[in-house]
Amino acid sequence: MPPVTRFAPSPTGLLHVGNARTALVAWLFVRSQGGRFVLRLDDTDTERSTPEFAAAIERDLAWLGLDWDAFERQSDRTAAYEDGIARLKAAGHLYPCYETAEELHLKRRTLLARGRPPLYDRAALALTAADRQRLEAAGRRPHWRFKLDHGSIQWQDAVRGPVQFNGADLSDPVVIREDGRPLYHLCSVIDDVGLGITHVVRGEDHVTNTAWHVQMFQALGAEPPAFAHLPLLADAEGKGLSKRIGSLSLAALREEEGLEPMAVAAVLARVGTSLPVEPLTSLAPLVESFDFGHFARATPKLDPAEFVRINAKLLHAIPFDHVSERVAALGVEGMDQAFWDAVHPNIERLGDLVDWWRVAKGPITPVADDPAYLAEAAGLLPAEPWDAETWKGWTAALKAATGRKGKALFLPLRLALTGRSAGPEMAALLPLIGRARAHARLCGTAA
């Protein structure tokens, strides 16, 4: 059967690069296998989930080029959770607990002080019906835990290889709050069963959760899906990225950094793998080359400068007709094929075109450090029309007249004509500047 996987973000914030990488890897895997991709919003955290964040997630995924075959919200699946909870309670897999948060905190501190792991002691299992009735009469409301089987929990992870836990080394997880709302672990498993999820791709911070989930699948009478746990991204200094401490969001990469979606996708798809990061114009090569075997266990470092580097390479390689509509959307009339050909080898972001348009069309303040030489250059400017050969002929005449060559010949001209010491080839840029504007700049006049 074709695989079915899902991306299940919580709409409690903007989509950051770590989560986007998980979504992209899951999507690439399932598309490489001809399977189905489900977008499921885990929106049971009603205090922090918002429609705005939900819409932003969909917008960001679409910008990255990811589509989905089905869309689900946990808030629409209450009946499925009620049914699953009833089945688990009837089979004795869930049990009520009455400790307060303060009592649990004290238990954990006591165990840690004794050098023991802070596992729940299952004291609630010893409560009698009378004990529970007395506690509830006193105003206590139970939270519910999933009772783990204290045996071996194993799976073959697509990235980590064989993984094994001992159920006795884990605390029974809380799966229902005092107010009756089911928590992430139980909802996620019930959803994966109901939606026919065959493969789960997520970060390695979920490995312990997966040990719990394997037994929950089994308790519901379902075969656990296959799992792939990706190492979490770190920054260039090796510090973990977190959406709570200012890591990169897709919205920021798009709107503030002005990056191309394929540049972001190319980096996120290959970071932490044995494959090179290359500028690509579509996701198809990433789908074709996808293999979990390419992913390393080591923590991958993500330098944001890599996005810019690949973005520049991408823009340097693509033809004008691929970006003409977006160039027009920059709102600067006159940006055409000739301007693109002259300038695009020197841009890092598409928005840089606007800066080079100002350089070409002005006004700029010229750098005129050698006025006598520049005046002579102005006097030798050829008549229009100008073309790609004009620069060569003009500088040859200047060389013959002044004896200058190399940097002494070319740099003062570039500084006067563009106000910059580097940039596009002057042979292509000079005709865009035009004779009148060039003459004024050589004479030290802003134009």
N, C-alpha and C positions, 0 to 999 in steps of 0.2 A: 504494500500500500504506500502511496506517496506520503511523505512526512507532513505533519502539521505542527507548526510552532507558533509562538506568540511573543509579542512584546507587551509588557503589562506595567506601564509607568503609573505613578500616582500623580494626579493633577494638582500637586501642592507647590509647584514651582516651575521655573523654566527648564527646558530640556538641556542638560549640560553634556559635554563631550563624552563623558564616561558612559552615560545611559545611551547616548546616540550611537556610540560604538557597539554596544550590546545589540541595539535594534538593527544596526546595519549588518552585523555578523549573522544574526538570526535570519534576516531577510536574504542575505547572500546564500546561506546554507540551503534554505528551503527552495529558493529559486533555482539553485544548481541541481536540485533533486526533483524539480517539477511538482513541488508540494504547495501547501497553502499557508498563508501568513495571516495571523489574527492580531488585530490591535485591540487590546482590552484595557480600559481605564480602570485602575484599582482605586476607586473613589469612595471607599467606605470611611475614610477619615473625613467626616463631614465638617469638622471644624476648620480644616486647612484646604480642602479641595474646593476649587472654584471653576466656574464655566470658562473664565478667561484663560486659566492655565490649561484647561482641557483643549480649548481651541488653539492655543499656542503650540501644544504638542502635535496636533494634527498638521498645523501649518509648517512646523519645523521638519517633520518627517517628509511631507510632500516636497518641501524645498530641497531636501537631501536626495530626492528621487525615489523614495520608498512608497510603495502602494500596499494595500491590504485587501485580502479576500473576504474578510468578515470584520465587523466592528461590534464590540460588546462593552457594556458598562456594568461594573459590579453592583451599582445602585439599582440596576434593573433585574437583578438575579436573587432577590430576597427569598423567593419561594424555593429555589434550588438549595440555598443554605439551610433553610428550615427543614427541608426534607433530609439533607445529609446529616444535620445535627441530630434529628430524631433517630435516624438509623444508628448513628454512633452511640448515642445514649442507650438505646435499647440493647445494643450488643456489649455494653459495659466498657466502651473505649474512652468515655468522658466521665469525669467525676467532679463534683462541686467542692470548692475550697472557700474558706471563710476568713483567712488571714487578711489583715489590713496591709496596706503598703508599708506602714511603719514596722509592723511585726515581721514582714518578709525581709525588710532591710536589716533588721536586727539579727535575724537568722543568718543572713549572708555574711554580715560582719563577724559574727561569732565563729562561723566555719572558717573564714579566711584567717582569723586570729589564731586558729588552731592549726593552720597550714593545710587545710582541707579544701577541696573545690566547693564552691557555693551552690551545691545542688539542692533542689527542693527535697525535703525529707518525707514526702508523702503522708504527712501527719493527718491530712484530711481523710485518707482512706480508713482511718481508725474511728472516725465519727459514726455514731449510731444515728438512727432516724430521730431519736429523741434529742440527741445533741444538735442536729441540724435544725430541728424545730425550735429549740431554745434559742439558738443563735439568730434565726430569722425573726423570732418574736422580739429579740433585742434590737432589731433594725439592721442586722447584717444581711447583705445580699451576696450570693456566691459568685465568684468567677469560676470558670470551668477549665480544667486541664485535660490534655490528651494523655492517656496512660500508655507509656512506652513499654514495649516488650524488651526485657533486659537481655537480649541476644545480639548476635552480630548483624550489623546493617552494612550492606555492601552494594556497590555499583561500579560499572566500568565507565569512567568519565572520558568524554571525547577529547578533552584537553589534559586533564590531570592523570589519566590512566586509572588503575584500580584504586578505589577509595573504600576504606573500612572504618566503621565506628562500632563501639560497644554501647548498646542502649543503656547499660547500667552507668555509663560515664556521662550521661546527659540528663538534664532536668526535664521533667514532664512539662511541655510548653503550655502556657496559658493560651487558650483559643477562643474563649468567650469572655467578654468583660462583665463587670457587675451589672451594667445596665442592659445586658442581654445581647449586645452587638457582637457578632463574630469578628475575630481579628484576621489579619493578613494570612497567616499560615493555613487556617482552615478554609477560608474563602478561596485562596489560590488553588488548593488541591481540589476542592469541589468543582471549581471552574475548569481546571485542566481535565478532570474526568468528564464533565458534561460537554466540553467543547472538543473532545477527542484529540487533545494535544499529545503528540507522540515524542516530541523533543523539546526540551527546555534549555535555553541558552541564557546565562546570567553571570554576574560577577562572582568571584571566588569568596566574597564576603557572605555568600549564601550557602556555603558548603555545609555548615552545621544545620542550617534550616533544612537542607535537602535530606539529611539523615532523619529528621523528624517527618518530613513529607513522605519519604519512602514508606514508612509505617502507616501513615494516614491513607495513602493510596491503597495499601494492602487491606487496611481496616474497612475501606469502602468497597472492597471486592474488585479493585481495579489493578491492572498491571502498571507499575510506575513507568513514566516515560524515560527516554534516554536523556542524560544530562551532559552539558558542556559548561564548565565554570571557567570564565576568562580571568586571567590575572588583572588586578585593578591597575589603572593607569597612574603613573607618578609624573611629577613635573621634572624639569631638566635637572633639578637638584636632588631628585629621588624622593621628594615629599609627596604624599598621596593627594590626589585631587578630590575635592569635595565641593558639592554645590552650595554648602553652607559657608565656605570660606573663600568665595570669590573665584571659583574655577570658571572655565569658559562655557558660556551658553551658546547654543546655535544661533539664537537671536542676536547676540553680540557679534558673533563671527559674520553674520549676514548684514546687519544694519550698521554696526559701528566699525567693523574691520573691512567691510565691503568685499568679502571673499566670495569666490565662485563655489557653488555647492559641490562640484566635482573635485575641486581641490581638497575640500574638507573630507569628502568621502574617500578619496584616494589615500589620504593620510590615515584616517581611522580604520580603514579596511586592512591596512598592511602593518600598522604599528604593532610591535610584539610578534611579528612573524618572520620567517626566513626569506620572504619575498621583498624585492625592492619597492620603494615608494616611487611611483611614476605618475606624471601628469596624464590624465585620461579625459576623454570627452564624453564617455558614457559608462554606465555601471556594467555593461556586458562583459568586458574583460575580467572584471572582478568576480562576476558570477562564474565564468568559465574556469578560472584558476582556483576557485575556492576549495579548500581542504582543511579540516580541523588539524590535520597533521602538520600544517605549517606553523601553528601557534606554539610558542615556547612557554615553559612554566615560569620563567623569570619575570619580574615586574618590568613592564615596558615603560620607558621614559618618553613623555610627549613634550617636545619643545614647541611652543606656539609659533616660533619663527619658521618651523617646518611648513605650516599652513601657508605662510606668505611665500616661501621659496617655491613650493609646488604651484601656488596660484600664479606666480610670475611665469613659470615655465609653461603653464597651461595657456596663458594669454599670449605668450610669445609664439605659440605654435598654431593657434586656431585662425582660420581665415575670417575676413571681415563679415561675410554673409552669415556667419554663426552668431555674431553679436550686433549686427546692424540695428535691430529693433531696440536693443538695450542701449546702444550708443545714442540713438535718437531720443530715448527716454531721459538721457542726461540733461536735455533741455538746451543744448548749445547748437544753434543752427550752423550748418556748414561742415560738420564732421563727416567726411566722406571716405571713400576707399583710399584716396591719396594720403589723407591725413593719417588714417589707420596704418598704412604701410610705412609711413615715415616714423611714427611714434611708438607703435605697440611693442617693438622689441625692447623698449626702455621703461615699460610700466610694470608695476607689481600688482595693482588693482585696477579694475576698469575705471574707477573714479579718477585715477591719475590722468586720464585723457583731458579732463577739464583743466588741470594745471598746465599741461603742455599746450593746450589751446591758448591759454593766456600768454604763455611764452611766445607762441607764434604770432598771435594777433594783438597782444599788448592790452593796455600799456604796461611796460616794464621799465625799471630804472636800470639802464645799462651800466656795466662796470667798465669804465674808461680810464685805465691806469697808464695808458701809453697814447696820449691824444695825438701826438705828431704822426705816429704810425697809423692810427685809425683814420686820421684826416687823409693821409695818402691813400689808404684803402678805400675810403669813400670816393675819392676822385677817380679811382680805377673801376668802380662798379660798372659792369656792362649794362647796356640797355636791355629792357624787357622785349619779348617774353623770356622767362627763365624756365629752365628744366633741370633734370638731374645732373647735367654736365656743367651747369653754370658755376658751381663751387670750384670745380677742378680748374676751369679756365681762368677764373678770377684769381685764385690763389697762386696759380702758375705765373700770372702777370705780376702779382705782388712779389713773389720770390725773385723774379728777374729784376724788378725795380729796386728792391730793398736789400737783396742778398740774404734775407732771412730764410730759415728752414726749420722744420720740425716744430717743437713746442713754441718757440719764439714766433713762428709764423702763424700758427693756428690758434693757440690759446687766447691771445688778446681779441681775436675776431669772435670766438665763441662767447667769451665773457661779455663783449659789447653787444652782440646780437641776441643773446639769450639770458644774460645775467647769471649764467651757471657755468661751472667748469666742466661739466659732463652732461651727456644726454644723447639724443638721437643723432644719427649721422647728419652732418651739416649739409651734405649734398642733397638730402631729402627735405631737410627743414628749411633751407634758404628760400626755395620757391614759395613756400607757404608764408614766409615772413613778407616777401615782396620787396621791390626795390625802394619805394618811398620810405617804408618803415625801417628797412635796413640802413638807408642813408642817414635817417634821423638818429638812430641808435649809435652809429659809428661817429656821429658828431656830438654824442653825449646827451642827446635829448630823449626824454621819456617818450616812448611811442609804442 
